Amino acid sequence: MPMLSLPPTNAGWRWCSPGCGISGTDACLRPAGPAALHPVVGRCPFDGEGMMTITETLAKALATAGIPGAVAMVGNRAGVTETCVVGHDGTGTPLAADSMFQLASMTKAVVSVAAMQLVEAGSLALDAPLAPLLPDLADARVITGFGDDGSVATRPAARPITLRHLLTHTSGLGYDFVHADMARARGPGGPPPPGTRASLRSPLLFDPGDGWAYGISTDWVGLAVEAASGQRLDTYVADHVTGPLGMADTMFTLDAAHKARLVTNMARQPDGRLAPFPITISGGAGEFLSGGAGLSGTAGDYMRFLRMLLNGGSLDGAVILRPESVADMARNQIGALRAGVMETTLPAFSARVEWFPDMTAGWGLGFLINPEPGGDGRAAGSLFWAGICNTYYWVDPASDVAAVLMMQLLPFADAGALSVLSAFERAVYSR
């Protein structure tokens, strides 16, 4: 994944990224100076004690964390119950309910749904080898060690990669910024340029099905969707997922009007403050559209997607998936393997994080699943994931709750951002 040179001051941060397709303008991302970190508390569009309690809780948590603002929403099967807009983007631009956020890895759930549509149609199969459709996945090899000269020793994989392996992150393909061996396997020349097919080619960390490793698997899912459907990923998703759901602000490539609403990303500095740190998560540029990280959108759009899942695959007359497909996606698919542990090779990009450390978290066909109740309110069997810029969602079918929290800062799993997520979740369940 990325190579990020981190200076001790606010000098430029050079940035190169394979795999997840994140790149900076002219290959450089430079903090533009510290931002004022005094959140302006925005009143939500609805009055009511419950809403204001969540708004006030969120504003307090953001102020404590030094994060200038967020947009959050709560919904259920019937509709959106609460919308909360707090503060600004770090440059002084007030946030709004229709502010655009880079969704990054929250793209994965959308593209996983697209793949499951093609499974329903018989165009893809969960357990068939994908190499006939995606020849680059043929003859996969597994890392066995490294020589003193930096060379990589590999052996043939014990079994072919399938769509199920990709959807569950058990393919053996990881992100460089999470898995040190994956980064090391790139060799002294470093990774291929971001957005290239070459950036997705890598030896495996383990045999497919034998472990859980978070990474580029969903980018390959996106390529499988294209190969099986005969459409570009952005066209397929718009025609079959976001369009039918009325998610008009969710897209891979932003036009000028949507770019104008895009929230500026921030980065945590050594002194704890945040500074503007604009990054681009690849959309229409490059050799492939990132099925793992390429979408941008609004909290309201993503809430429609989450409510579709709560409703078993349908929303407002639009049928996206069959109920049995949603049930399969929401069921642990990795047995006793543990999901949700992410190491880091680039602490300024992503902190180490272990979701639900007191239980063996599972993974369905696109989501993390907590097998026991979470400490902040969500019930067992909830679906959860996030985006690298600290956007978060969860779907709690047992409690009829869907929630999304949008911030925009690095590193991922920033301690302050996690404290905001925790406070928001507690407020949702304390209504």
C-alpha angles and dihedrals in degrees: 000000000000127000106212123182108205118201121197092244138039093285118132119296111217112216134192122172135188125173106024093044100234116151140161131235107278087357091289131100114193125185106239096214134287119311128221105262102201108115117221106220110232120203115235119244092250128062120220139110095256094052095046091048090057092043093051092045091050093047092051093048092049092050091050091049094047092239114141100216153334143194117224135178136187125198145162137201091287100049149293110322102182138017121188128187118183131178133322140299097263095266094070097264107133116238119239136194088257097047112138119237131188101246095196108171092010080079088073095073092050093050091044088057089050090053092049090054088059090047088055090049092050093243092113131030125207097221106031119103110264097208094093087059097034108030092187087072092059120106094017115188131207125225112246101171149315132259125228088254092057095258118147122233115208141170132201115280114255093232140010124268115257134191089255089057090051096046092049097042091240094118094099092244114124143173117265091226091058103036119050093198091054091053091045091051089063087075132219092305090065128222127329117259116288118264094028125120087234089065089065095053113094140136115262127257091220141349113294110272096017100095146004120253124165114227151084097350094108091053085062089048087057091052089049090053090053094047094047097043101037089228134107111260094246091051094047093048092047093047098044110023120015096030097052090044093053093243093151094160097053114094147135097231119042123216120214094269093053093043088057089059095046113121116236113246119234133204129211111244127214090259091054097253124120124241130186109271109171116200133174121223103206118260120157098354124090135032095299140023110245109244087184102050115359108103130096123189150132133283090244093055093048091049089059089054092049092048089052088058091047089053094053098258103321136088131179092343096314112120109205101162138001115259091245091056092052089048090053091049090051094050122091106258101179103067114211094349114117120235131191103049110124121179120194137228092177111045093182089059101038132002121220108269136182113191115214095356092183093063140037101260116208134207129227128191093303110348145068112248125204108213093200132039114286121239095244099051114282117126127239113279095036120149119230145170144139149208127252092249091060102269112147140186140175136185117206108188094179092057096034091238132138120177138178129190120191123198126149117217145104145273102053112239089022106183091237093049091050090052089053091050091051093048092047093050093048090050092050092055096041094064 
